[in-house]
Amino acid sequence: MNPIGIFGGTFDPIHFGHLRTAFELLQALELAELRFVPAGNPPHRDVPLADAGLRLAMVRAAIDGQPGFAVDDREVRREGPSYTVTTLAELRTESPERPVCLVVGMDAFLGLHRWHKWREILGLAHVAVAHRPGWRVPTDGALGALLGERGTNRVADLREAGAGRIFVHPVTQLEISSTDLRNIIVSGRDPRYLVPDAVREIIRKTGCYSRKATR
Ligand code: ATP
């Protein structure tokens, strides 16, 4: 059974670095579907500038009409910190037979050992890691060892087991980040061609980044 992909993030705002990465992984990993899961209250980072409802609306607008892409709003609806392990456990209960593949960029993977109950994550899902400009594959430490044990470059392994493998994939490198985007907008510049037009329009109409101090 082809896995579903889960792409979590703050998406403050969503940009073409997220979208192109998700699209390439949807194809390369032969995912049945890729679900964007915006975090309601992301732990281990500053409070997002745009509220959760707006970040969710931007994700919906960004993926509108793209077959294979979907939005899952459970972390926005859930009270308390948005722990990925909780989301993955819920998905396993909902579809026990279907493998789940958690999609992360290399920067996020390098911080995986600081995530809540991180060792449980590989018992619930595979992890697909997308290269990101400026971040290298770990070769030592806990994550280097984990990659040695669990790494695979066979897509079939992601279908054959329900969870537990790590797949590193070299997606097109787009040096775009939400932090840079917020800085661009707050300084009065136009984020055009870095975000979909529909997202740019929401940012323009709501002024969600332009009036506040940036982080
Ligand atoms: P910020 O600058 O606010 O930290 P971000 O651009 O890293 O934001 P997030 O919403 O924090 O965006 O990221 C969600 C996921 O998308 C993470 O796993 C991150 O590694 C990945 N990601 C973000 N931007 C890119 C990119 N340009 N290329 C590949 N992966 C990316």
Residues whose N, C-alpha, C, O or C-beta is under 5 A from the ligand:
A	BS01	ATP	G8 G9 T10 F11 D12 G17 H18 T21 V103 V104 G105 M106 D107 A108 A130 H131 R132 L174 I176 S177 S178 T179
